[in-house]
Amino acid sequence: MKFNFNEKVDRSKNHAAKWEEMGAKFGSNDLLPMWIADMDIKTAPEIVEAIKEKADQAIFGYVYRPASYYETAAAWCEKRFGYKIDPKTLIHSPGVVPSMNMLVKMLTKEDEKVLIQIPVYPPFAASVKTGKRTLVTNELVKDENGYYTIDFEDLEKKLSDEKVTLMILCNPHNPVGRVWKKEELQKIGDLCVKYNVRILADEIWRDLVLPGYTHTPIASLSREIENITVTCFSPTKTFNIAGLQASFAVFPREEEWKAFDNELGEMDIKRNNPFSLVGFEAAYNHGEEWLSELLVHLEGNAQYVADFVKERLPEIKTVKPEGTYLMWLDFNGLNITPEEITDMLIKDAKVAMNDGASFGANGKGFARMNIACPRYMVEDAMARIEKAVKNLKK
């Protein structure tokens, strides 16, 4: 491969939250960090060069966003997913999570309910609670092999409640790794149209779909579904540039994107920093070759973990993800409490992973592992977990 994704990267001087915040989160910094969803992999060199060129100008004042910033994002969307969007409907925001928090309040009223599908990324539930809306959950169904599907009977029952006016969709899904099939998304969209429920689609993982799978933007399925959907996305996950802090929201209705943009203006958070402006355009214009090779590397890491668990850790269950760079590990077969699982991982294995309970009630006994790193880190993590499991049996 042209790019070396197994290069050892020293982040000790990088002020990396993933490495420096383990003491506060887990009680120790002496852990292997496999938690926060960024990569221990250098970004595409074209992005680095664009940022260096901007830095060499030695002026970091307020920036103006040219039309090319939006046109580049729209062109990427059409090329990668076959979905044509008008650049004028794209609104810049500081990030998908800030957008989600704003949109929950904007698209619903205080006495209304918002549906999420658990287990799911914790900010989904948090955005509903901080927005003072009522949370409704549709539990994903896991089969004996650990593969998740949607309980459509329960979903329709929940959506038919006239107080449920918004569904937050995660696609690809964090943490279970599903890339929802077109027919699954069609069912979701049709139900939301039927019951007059808006869709807020978090598609930040849309580019990180492993070989053999295809991402379908839910808004691309029909005009009716597009008209009820606001989609949030960003190249930050894709290219490991989360620190640049920028994203896009796509609106179907002019009055809504204007209202959203006005609110960003009132909070004075609608400008890019100079580096996100050039970094985003470099990513979308020149990053495709790097991304193609990254996906091969991630697929290899995922296969390694899946094979290791199957062959050497039969008490633990996992499924190779279809998208994202996250592995969802089920430790319930160890027959110990969720608290004891956490203690084992932190105190014995010394591996930092996200506690599954934070993703919803049906996440207890699970842990989320980030595999966007050199292979040696994945191998080290799995060896540590294997040793800790063996120690349980002594």
C-alpha positions in Angstrom: 0.0 0.0 0.0 1.1 3.6 -0.6 0.2 4.7 2.9 1.6 3.2 6.1 -1.2 2.8 8.6 0.9 0.7 10.9 3.4 3.5 11.6 3.9 4.0 15.3 2.6 7.5 16.1 3.7 9.3 19.3 0.8 11.3 20.5 2.4 12.2 23.9 2.9 15.8 22.7 -0.3 16.0 20.8 -2.5 16.9 23.7 -4.7 14.0 22.6 -7.9 13.6 24.7 -7.8 9.9 23.9 -4.5 9.5 25.7 -4.4 12.4 28.2 -8.0 12.0 29.6 -7.8 8.4 30.7 -6.9 9.3 34.2 -10.0 11.4 34.7 -12.2 8.8 32.9 -10.8 5.5 34.1 -8.7 6.4 37.1 -5.4 5.6 35.4 -3.3 6.8 32.5 -1.4 3.5 32.4 -3.9 2.0 29.9 -4.0 1.2 26.2 -6.4 3.7 24.7 -9.0 2.0 22.6 -11.9 4.3 23.4 -12.5 7.8 22.0 -13.4 7.6 18.3 -10.4 9.2 16.6 -7.6 7.4 14.9 -4.0 6.8 16.0 -3.2 7.2 12.3 -1.8 10.2 10.5 -4.3 11.9 8.2 -3.9 12.2 4.4 -0.8 14.0 3.4 -2.7 16.4 1.1 -4.7 17.6 4.2 -1.4 18.1 6.1 0.1 20.1 3.2 -3.0 22.3 2.9 -2.9 23.2 6.6 0.8 23.8 6.5 0.4 26.1 3.6 -2.3 28.0 5.5 -0.1 28.2 8.6 2.8 29.6 6.5 0.6 32.6 5.8 1.1 33.5 9.5 -2.3 35.2 9.8 -5.1 33.4 11.5 -7.9 35.9 11.5 -11.6 35.5 10.7 -12.2 33.5 7.6 -14.8 33.8 4.8 -16.2 30.6 3.4 -16.1 30.5 -0.4 -18.8 28.8 -2.4 -16.2 26.0 -3.2 -16.4 24.9 0.5 -20.0 23.8 0.0 -19.6 22.7 -3.7 -16.8 20.4 -2.8 -18.9 18.7 -0.1 -21.9 18.4 -2.4 -19.7 16.9 -5.2 -18.2 14.3 -2.8 -21.7 13.3 -1.7 -22.8 12.8 -5.4 -19.7 10.9 -6.3 -19.6 8.6 -3.3 -23.4 8.0 -2.8 -25.1 9.0 -6.1 -27.1 11.6 -4.2 -27.2 15.1 -5.6 -27.8 17.9 -3.2 -28.0 21.6 -3.7 -24.9 23.3 -2.1 -27.2 26.1 -1.0 -29.0 23.7 1.4 -25.7 22.9 3.2 -25.2 24.7 6.4 -21.8 24.7 8.2 -21.8 24.0 12.0 -19.1 23.4 14.6 -19.9 19.7 14.7 -22.6 17.0 14.4 -23.2 16.8 18.2 -23.8 20.5 18.5 -26.1 20.4 15.5 -28.0 17.5 17.0 -28.6 19.4 20.2 -29.8 22.5 18.3 -32.0 20.5 16.0 -33.8 18.5 18.7 -35.0 21.8 20.1 -35.7 23.3 16.6 -37.6 20.4 15.2 -39.7 19.5 18.3 -41.7 21.2 21.1 -41.1 20.6 24.8 -44.1 18.4 25.3 -43.1 16.1 22.4 -41.1 12.9 22.2 -37.9 11.9 20.4 -37.1 8.3 19.4 -33.7 6.7 19.3 -32.5 3.2 18.6 -30.4 1.7 21.4 -27.7 0.8 22.0 -26.5 4.0 20.4 -23.9 6.8 20.8 -24.6 8.5 24.2 -25.1 12.1 22.9 -28.3 10.9 21.2 -30.1 10.4 24.5 -28.3 13.4 26.1 -29.5 15.7 23.4 -33.1 14.7 24.1 -32.7 15.1 27.8 -30.9 18.4 27.7 -33.5 19.6 25.2 -36.2 18.8 27.8 -38.0 16.4 25.5 -39.2 12.9 26.4 -37.0 10.0 25.3 -38.5 7.0 23.6 -36.3 4.0 22.7 -36.6 1.3 20.0 -34.3 -1.5 21.0 -32.2 -3.1 18.3 -32.5 -6.9 18.2 -29.4 -9.1 18.5 -29.4 -12.7 17.3 -27.3 -15.5 18.7 -24.4 -14.5 16.5 -24.4 -10.9 17.7 -25.9 -9.5 14.5 -28.3 -6.6 15.1 -31.6 -5.9 13.2 -34.5 -3.5 13.7 -37.6 -4.5 15.5 -40.0 -2.9 13.0 -43.1 -3.9 14.9 -42.0 -2.1 18.0 -40.7 0.8 15.9 -44.1 1.3 14.2 -45.8 1.1 17.6 -43.6 3.9 19.0 -43.8 6.1 15.9 -47.6 5.9 15.9 -47.7 7.8 19.2 -48.7 11.3 18.0 -46.4 12.8 20.6 -43.4 11.2 18.9 -42.4 13.8 16.3 -38.7 13.1 15.7 -36.5 10.1 15.1 -32.7 10.3 15.4 -31.2 7.8 13.0 -27.6 6.6 13.3 -26.3 5.3 10.0 -23.8 3.7 9.9 -24.6 2.7 13.4 -22.4 3.5 16.4 -21.7 1.2 18.2 -23.1 -2.0 16.6 -21.5 -1.4 13.2 -24.5 -1.9 11.0 -24.7 -0.2 7.7 -28.5 -0.2 7.3 -29.7 -1.8 4.0 -31.7 0.2 1.5 -34.8 -1.8 2.3 -34.4 -1.2 6.0 -34.0 2.5 5.5 -37.0 2.5 3.2 -39.2 1.0 5.9 -38.0 3.6 8.4 -38.6 6.4 6.0 -42.1 5.1 5.0 -43.1 4.8 8.6 -41.9 8.3 9.5 -43.8 9.7 6.5 -46.9 7.7 7.5 -46.9 9.0 11.1 -45.6 12.5 10.3 -42.3 12.0 12.2 -39.2 14.0 11.2 -35.9 12.3 10.7 -32.6 13.6 12.0 -30.0 11.5 10.3 -26.5 11.3 11.8 -24.4 10.1 9.0 -20.9 11.1 10.2 -19.7 7.5 9.6 -21.0 7.4 6.0 -17.6 7.2 4.4 -16.2 4.6 6.7 -18.1 1.6 5.2 -16.0 -1.6 4.9 -15.5 -3.4 1.6 -18.6 -5.2 0.4 -21.1 -2.8 1.9 -22.8 0.4 0.6 -24.0 3.4 2.5 -27.4 4.8 1.4 -28.3 8.3 2.6 -31.9 8.0 3.8 -32.9 11.3 2.3 -32.0 9.9 -1.2 -34.7 7.3 -1.2 -37.7 9.5 -2.2 -38.9 13.1 -2.3 -41.3 12.4 0.5 -38.5 11.1 2.8 -36.1 13.8 1.8 -38.7 16.4 2.7 -38.8 15.2 6.4 -35.1 14.6 6.8 -32.3 16.8 8.1 -28.9 15.0 7.6 -25.7 15.8 9.5 -22.3 14.7 8.2 -18.6 15.7 8.2 -15.2 14.5 6.9 -13.8 14.7 10.5 -14.3 11.0 11.3 -13.3 9.9 7.8 -10.0 11.7 7.7 -9.1 11.9 11.4 -9.5 15.6 11.6 -12.1 15.9 14.4 -10.0 18.6 16.1 -10.8 21.0 13.2 -14.3 21.1 14.5 -16.7 21.6 11.6 -19.5 19.7 9.9 -22.5 20.1 7.6 -26.3 19.9 8.0 -28.5 19.4 5.0 -32.0 20.9 5.1 -35.0 20.2 2.9 -36.8 23.4 3.7 -35.4 26.9 3.2 -37.1 28.4 6.3 -35.4 25.7 8.4 -31.8 26.1 7.1 -32.2 29.9 7.5 -33.4 29.5 11.1 -30.6 27.1 11.9 -28.0 29.4 10.3 -29.5 32.4 12.2 -29.2 30.6 15.5 -25.5 29.8 14.8 -25.0 33.5 14.0 -26.7 34.6 17.3 -24.3 32.4 19.2 -21.4 33.7 17.0 -20.3 30.1 16.2 -21.0 30.0 12.5 -17.4 30.7 11.2 -14.8 28.1 10.4 -11.3 28.3 11.8 -8.8 28.8 9.0 -7.6 25.2 9.1 -11.0 23.5 8.8 -11.7 25.5 5.7 -8.7 24.3 3.8 -8.6 20.9 5.5 -12.1 20.0 4.4 -11.6 21.0 0.8 -8.3 19.1 0.6 -10.0 16.0 2.1 -12.8 16.0 -0.3 -10.7 17.0 -3.3 -7.7 14.8 -2.7 -8.3 12.3 0.0 -10.1 9.5 -1.8 -7.0 7.3 -2.5 -5.9 7.6 1.2 -9.5 6.6 2.3 -9.6 3.6 0.0 -6.4 2.2 1.5 -7.6 3.1 5.1 -10.7 1.0 4.6 -8.6 -2.0 3.7 -6.5 -1.5 6.8 -9.6 -1.2 9.0 -11.2 -4.3 7.5 -8.0 -6.2 8.3 -8.1 -5.0 11.9 -11.7 -5.9 12.3 -11.1 -9.4 10.8 -8.2 -9.9 13.3 -10.4 -9.1 16.3 -13.3 -11.2 15.0 -11.0 -14.2 14.4 -9.2 -13.8 17.7 -12.5 -13.7 19.6 -13.9 -16.7 17.8 -10.7 -18.8 18.1 -9.4 -17.8 21.6 -12.1 -16.1 23.6 -15.3 -18.2 23.2 -17.0 -16.6 26.2 -16.9 -13.2 24.3 -19.0 -12.5 21.3 -18.5 -9.9 18.5 -19.4 -9.4 14.8 -17.1 -7.8 12.3 -18.7 -4.4 11.6 -20.1 -3.4 8.2 -19.1 0.2 8.8 -17.3 2.5 11.4 -14.0 1.4 13.0 -15.7 0.2 16.2 -16.0 -3.3 17.5 -18.9 -4.1 19.9 -17.7 -6.8 22.3 -20.2 -8.8 24.4 -18.6 -9.9 27.7 -21.8 -11.3 29.2 -20.7 -14.8 28.6 -18.1 -14.5 31.3 -21.0 -14.6 33.8 -19.7 -11.7 35.9 -21.4 -8.4 36.6 -21.0 -5.4 34.3 -19.1 -3.7 37.1 -16.7 -6.7 37.3 -16.3 -6.6 33.5 -15.3 -2.9 33.7 -12.9 -3.7 36.6 -11.3 -6.5 34.6 -10.7 -4.4 31.6 -9.3 -1.4 33.5 -7.4 -3.0 36.4 -6.3 -6.3 34.9 -6.2 -6.0 31.1 -5.4 -2.3 31.3 -7.3 -1.5 28.2 -9.5 1.6 28.0 -12.8 1.0 26.1 -16.2 2.6 26.3 -18.6 1.0 28.8 -21.5 -0.5 26.9 -24.0 0.6 29.5 -23.5 4.2 28.4 -25.1 3.3 25.1 -28.4 2.2 26.6 -29.9 -0.4 28.9 -29.3 -3.2 26.4 -25.5 -2.3 26.3 -24.8 -3.7 29.8 -22.0 -6.2 29.8 -20.6 -4.8 26.4 -17.7 -2.6 25.6 -16.9 -0.6 22.5 -13.4 -1.0 21.1 -11.8 1.5 18.6 -9.7 -0.3 16.1 -8.6 2.7 14.0 -4.9 2.3 14.9 -1.8 0.4 13.8 -2.2 -3.4 13.9 0.2 -3.8 16.8 -2.1 -1.9 19.1 -5.0 -4.2 18.2 -2.9 -7.2 18.8 -1.7 -5.8 22.1 -5.3 -5.1 23.2 -6.5 -8.6 22.4 -3.6 -10.2 24.1 -4.2 -8.2 27.2 -7.9 -9.1 27.2 -7.1 -12.8 26.7 -4.7 -12.8 29.7 -7.3 -11.0 31.9 -10.0 -13.5 31.0 -7.6 -16.4 31.8 -6.9 -14.8 35.2 -10.7 -14.9 35.9 -10.6 -18.7 35.7 -7.7 -19.2 38.1 
